[in-house]
């Protein structure tokens, strides 16, 4: 949570519930309010949107025996909804954008859980009452690698 001009501009709340050691649920809700820039700085006559988003997910961890470098496989799935409220600086019109979809991911942790390879798929739909953009369907593939080393540990001699 952070404050600008004594108002809350961003707020988020989340809950992670472990059903057992390798299965759990995650639920989050976020609210971001625009800070409304000055008129002379706003060349497009439109402020950033106010955003309200809700997320729900489930995860499953599959631990692997230690005979090889692969330590565990993480499966994740969820869905989300985001509402964007746009307004111009003169409040002549209001336009809303709804974004909702689902996600699926798989992650591979290896070398003593210090390295991670993640693959994810996102499928969503955006809807608006704006005439030129009625509905948009999108797909996204995400690939990420996290590599860790012990940079600040002293080596014993």
C-alpha positions as CSV (number, residue, x, y, z in Angstrom):
1,X,0.0,0.0,0.0
2,X,1.3,3.4,-0.8
3,X,-0.1,6.9,-0.4
4,X,0.0,10.0,-2.6
5,X,-1.7,13.2,-1.3
6,X,-3.0,11.2,1.7
7,X,-5.1,8.9,-0.5
8,X,-4.6,5.2,-1.2
9,X,-3.3,4.8,-4.8
10,X,-2.6,1.1,-4.7
11,X,-4.0,-1.6,-2.6
12,X,-3.6,-5.4,-2.8
13,X,-4.7,-8.3,-0.7
14,X,-3.8,-11.9,-1.1
15,X,-4.2,-15.3,0.5
16,X,-2.3,-18.5,0.0
17,X,-3.9,-21.6,1.5
18,X,-1.9,-24.9,1.5
19,X,-4.2,-27.9,1.3
20,X,-1.2,-30.1,2.0
21,X,2.6,-30.1,1.4
22,X,2.3,-30.1,-2.4
23,X,-1.2,-28.6,-3.3
24,X,-2.5,-25.1,-2.6
25,X,-4.8,-22.3,-3.6
26,X,-4.0,-18.6,-4.1
27,X,-6.5,-15.7,-4.3
28,X,-5.6,-12.0,-4.8
29,X,-7.4,-8.7,-5.3
30,X,-5.7,-5.5,-6.4
31,X,-6.9,-1.9,-6.8
32,X,-4.9,0.8,-8.5
33,X,-6.2,4.4,-8.7
34,X,-4.8,6.9,-11.1
35,X,-2.9,9.9,-9.8
36,X,-4.5,12.3,-12.5
37,X,-1.7,14.3,-14.0
38,X,-1.8,18.0,-14.7
39,X,-3.6,19.2,-17.8
40,X,-0.6,20.9,-19.4
41,X,1.5,17.7,-19.1
42,X,-1.2,15.4,-20.5
43,X,-0.7,15.8,-24.2
44,X,-3.2,13.0,-25.1
45,X,-5.9,14.4,-22.7
46,X,-6.3,11.0,-21.1
47,X,-5.1,9.8,-17.7
48,X,-3.9,6.4,-16.8
49,X,-6.8,4.0,-16.0
50,X,-8.1,3.0,-12.6
51,X,-7.6,-0.8,-12.4
52,X,-9.4,-3.4,-10.3
53,X,-8.2,-7.0,-10.7
54,X,-9.0,-10.3,-9.1
55,X,-7.0,-13.5,-9.5
56,X,-7.5,-17.1,-8.4
57,X,-5.0,-19.9,-8.8
58,X,-4.1,-23.4,-7.8
59,X,-0.7,-25.0,-7.7
60,X,0.7,-28.6,-7.5
61,X,4.3,-29.4,-6.6
62,X,5.7,-32.8,-7.7
63,X,8.9,-33.6,-5.9
64,X,11.4,-35.7,-7.8
65,X,13.9,-38.2,-6.3
66,X,17.4,-36.8,-5.8
67,X,19.1,-39.2,-8.3
68,X,19.3,-36.5,-11.0
69,X,19.6,-32.7,-11.1
70,X,15.8,-32.2,-11.4
71,X,14.4,-31.4,-8.0
72,X,10.7,-30.7,-8.6
73,X,8.1,-29.8,-11.2
74,X,5.6,-27.1,-10.4
75,X,2.2,-27.0,-12.1
76,X,0.1,-23.8,-11.9
77,X,-3.3,-22.8,-13.3
78,X,-5.7,-19.9,-12.7
79,X,-8.0,-17.3,-14.0
80,X,-8.2,-13.5,-13.7
81,X,-10.4,-10.6,-14.4
82,X,-9.3,-6.9,-14.7
83,X,-11.4,-3.9,-15.1
84,X,-9.8,-0.7,-16.5
85,X,-11.7,2.6,-16.1
86,X,-10.5,5.3,-18.5
87,X,-11.5,8.9,-18.4
88,X,-10.3,12.0,-20.1
89,X,-9.1,15.1,-18.2
90,X,-12.4,16.9,-18.9
91,X,-14.6,13.9,-18.0
92,X,-16.4,14.2,-21.3
93,X,-16.6,10.5,-21.7
94,X,-15.9,7.4,-19.7
95,X,-14.7,4.1,-21.2
96,X,-14.2,0.8,-19.6
97,X,-12.1,-2.2,-20.7
98,X,-12.6,-5.6,-19.3
99,X,-9.8,-8.2,-19.5
100,X,-10.3,-11.7,-18.4
101,X,-8.7,-15.1,-19.1
102,X,-6.9,-18.1,-17.8
103,X,-3.3,-19.2,-17.3
104,X,-1.5,-22.5,-17.2
105,X,2.2,-22.9,-16.3
106,X,4.8,-25.5,-15.6
107,X,8.1,-24.9,-13.9
108,X,11.2,-27.1,-13.5
109,X,13.4,-26.6,-10.5
110,X,16.9,-28.1,-10.6
111,X,20.3,-28.0,-9.0
112,X,19.1,-28.0,-5.3
113,X,16.1,-25.8,-6.1
114,X,18.4,-22.9,-7.1
115,X,17.6,-22.7,-10.8
116,X,14.2,-22.6,-12.5
117,X,12.8,-22.9,-16.0
118,X,9.2,-21.7,-16.4
119,X,6.8,-22.2,-19.3
120,X,3.4,-20.5,-19.2
121,X,0.4,-20.0,-21.5
122,X,-2.1,-17.2,-21.1
123,X,-5.4,-16.9,-23.0
124,X,-7.6,-14.0,-22.5
125,X,-10.3,-11.7,-23.9
126,X,-10.6,-7.9,-23.8
127,X,-13.9,-6.2,-24.2
128,X,-14.7,-2.5,-24.5
129,X,-17.6,-0.3,-25.3
130,X,-15.3,1.8,-27.5
131,X,-16.5,1.6,-31.1
132,X,-13.2,0.7,-32.7
133,X,-12.2,-2.0,-30.3
134,X,-15.2,-4.2,-29.5
135,X,-13.5,-7.4,-28.5
136,X,-10.0,-8.8,-28.7
137,X,-8.9,-12.4,-28.1
138,X,-5.2,-12.9,-27.3
139,X,-2.8,-15.7,-26.5
140,X,0.6,-15.4,-24.9
141,X,3.4,-17.9,-24.4
142,X,6.0,-17.0,-21.7
143,X,9.4,-18.6,-21.2
144,X,11.7,-17.6,-18.4
145,X,14.9,-18.9,-16.8
146,X,16.1,-18.1,-13.3
147,X,19.7,-18.9,-12.5
148,X,21.1,-18.5,-9.0
149,X,24.5,-18.6,-7.6
150,X,26.0,-18.0,-4.2
151,X,27.7,-14.7,-4.9
152,X,28.1,-13.4,-1.3
153,X,29.0,-16.5,0.5
154,X,32.6,-17.0,1.7
155,X,34.2,-20.2,0.5
156,X,35.8,-22.2,3.3
157,X,39.5,-22.8,2.8
